Amino acid sequence: MAKSKTQFVCQSCGSSYGQWSGKCDGCGEWNSLVEDNPTTGIAANPGKQMRKGTPVQLVSLAGESEQAPRIVSGIPELDRVTGGGFVKGSALLVGGDPGIGKSTLLMQASAAIAKQGHKVVYVSGEEAVAQIRMRALRLNAIEPNVGLAAETSIENIIATLENDEPPALLILDSIQTLWTDLADSAPGTVTQVRSAAQAMIRYAKKSGTCVVLVGHVTKDGQIAGPRVVEHMVDAVLYFEGEGGHHYRILRNVKNRFGPTDEIGVFEMSDKGLREVRNPSELFLGERNATSPGAAVFAGMDGRRPVLVEIQALVAQSSLGTPRRAVIGWDTSRLSMVLAVLEAHCGVKLGQYDVYLNVAGGYKILEPAADLAVAAALLSSLCCAALPKDSVYFGEISLSGSTRPVAHAPQRLKEAGKLGFNQASASTASDDDTKKSGMKIDHIKELTELAVKISSMKERSEKLS
């Protein structure tokens, strides 16, 4: 009989190796390799001859399909991210930093669903029942249809669920604390997380219960444990936010039953999370329209238009190597914009410190902010305030020209709703201009924007 081969699995990324080493080559973590027995658990090697399977019936792809039944939570921002509500028989994975509000959001969602008459079960592996009740009391989320349990054994949880009618929603907080007898490793390891997730997903598909798994995140912001868990579930939601700001963003990065890249905006208060119906007003609430170096960017986050202020400060540097500090945007993207300004517009920024900040702690992930960043930099360098009723969006190429971006009508419509009357954007169609009713300045070359802002400075000097 062949000797079973021992393998070592990284507890951060799930990479497996034939022998132990101090550093994982996959993720770079030190002392993260743990011995794993491949003869047990989900990754086990059968070691025997494969049994003969049972044929399954194939159906035609052209058959009729029904829309997935959903459970509407009654929290519009949460329903937006999930695609219209929780799908019965689905599995969701929710990740976020410690203390960001994952348990608070799920407790409020549990109470809202239970208030509609649905049965909800909340299982916590980190808190006692008394602690959960105290949080629910603070959030005013006490509902009799919510069943509580403090348990970490997968076998005990499934036995409890099968002993009664299946709930409509099952919340497991968190997946890293659960363990099963099928794996010999400690709770939180790759094998245990993978086995526990597979067992709960199997229960969700069999019973029709929507299962929500809460996951911890690493220092890089990724959900801890093997990435295969993200492939196993039907939807992956990230709860984001900065410690110094009250707002929280629930971002959808995967959804088999709806669109991806949707966001829901919440504001943290002493009574829990409050929905923010208009995020643009939140990010522009404390805007100073008369100060130079500030440009309003009309962006898109998923299918939702969001207006946010981009702040830039260009100051004379006393260092041999000027500073480049960025908060809320890509540092490499800023370097590219600075290089294009210097190469094609003649703007010399080599002796200046450049600081860039996205107001409100918001993070911009799309290249459409290039034009707004360039406008903020030029405004700060020239000490000329930009028009307070103007927005900016457009992508800049290395040749100094601008490229059109998607969803221009939605950006312009959102800007018009908030009182903006003009926009400086990359080339757009005439239909977009007519529908928006705004004055649009089509910027074809970045030099046009530089000349426009420098002329503002000259006019202000003449008036003074």
C-alpha positions, 0 to 999 in steps of 0.5 A: 500500500502506498504511503500517504503523502503529507502536505502543508497548506498556507493558512492565508492563501490556501497554497499547498506544498510538499514540505514545510518552509518558513515563507509562503511563495504564493502570498509572502506570509511567514510561518503560515504553513500548517501540516494537513492530512490529505486523506481526510476532509474535502480535499481527500484523495480517495486512494481507491478505485473510483466507483461507478456513477449513476447517469443523470438526465440532461435537459435542454437549454431552451427550456423555460426558466423562472425568476429566482424567488427572493426575500426582500429585506425592506432595507433598500440599500441592502436590497440594491446590492443583493439584486432585489433581495435574498435569493432562496437557497443561495449562499452569500459571503460578507467580509469586512474589517473588524468593527466595520458593522457587519454584525450590526447590518445583519442584525438589522436585516434579520429583524426587518425580515422577521418582522415580515413573518419569515423565520430567521436563525442567527448563529454566532461563534464569537458572541454569547446569546446575551451579548447578541441580545444586548446589541439587538436591544441597542439597535431596536431590533428585538423580534420573536421570529429570530432564533439565536444560538452560540455554536461552532460545530457544523454537525450540531448546527445542521442537526438543530436546523433539521429538527425544525422547519427550515428558516428563510434566512440563516446567518453564521457569524463567522465562518472562521470559527466553525469546525467539522468532524470531517477535518482533523485540523483546528478551526480557522484553517483552510481545510476547516473553512472549506469543509464548513462552507461546503456543508452549509452551502449543501444545506442551503441548496437542499432546504431552500434557506438563504445562508449568509456567511460572515468572513474575516479579512486579511490586512490586505482587505481580502477575505481570509481563508481559501479563495475557493470559498468565494467561488463556491458561494453565489454572492460576495459582499465587501463592507468597507469604510474608514475609521475616521468617517461615519459612512460605510459602503457595502460593495457587491463584487460577485452575484450570480442572481444580479448585477455586480459592482453595485454599492449601498451606502450607510452611515454609522450612528449610535442606533446602528446603520442608517441608509444614505439615499443620496450619496452625492449629498454626503460626499459634497456636504462640506464642500467649499466652492471658492477654494482653489484645488477642488474639482467635483468628479461625476463618477459611477460606482456600479450602476449608481452615479456618485458625485465626489469632490477631489482635492489637490494641493500643489506646493513648492518643495524643499526636498530633493525628491518631491512628495507624492501623497494620494488618498482614495485614488491610484498612485500610479494613475496620479504619476501618469497624469503628472507626466502627461501635464508636463510632457504635453501641456508644459506644466512643470511640477518637478519641484512641487509637492503634490497631495491628492485627496478624495473627500469623505474617504471615498475610493475611486476605482475608475479611470474616468477621474483623470480629467477631474484630477488634472483640473484640481491640480491645475487649479491649485497650481494657478491658485484659481478656483474652478466654477462651483457649478461645474463637474468633470469626468473623462479619461486621459491617454498618454498622448494628451488626448481624452477618451470617452467614458461609459454612462455619460447620461447618468453622470450628467443627470445626477449632476443636474439633480444636484444643481450643477449647470455645466460639465467639462468632459471628454467627447460625448454624443449630441444626444447626451448633451440634449438629454442632460440640458447642461452646458457641456465643454467637450475637452478633446486635448488636455491642453484645452483644459490647461488653457481654460484654467490659466485664463481663469487666473488671468481674469481673476487678476484683472478683476483684483 
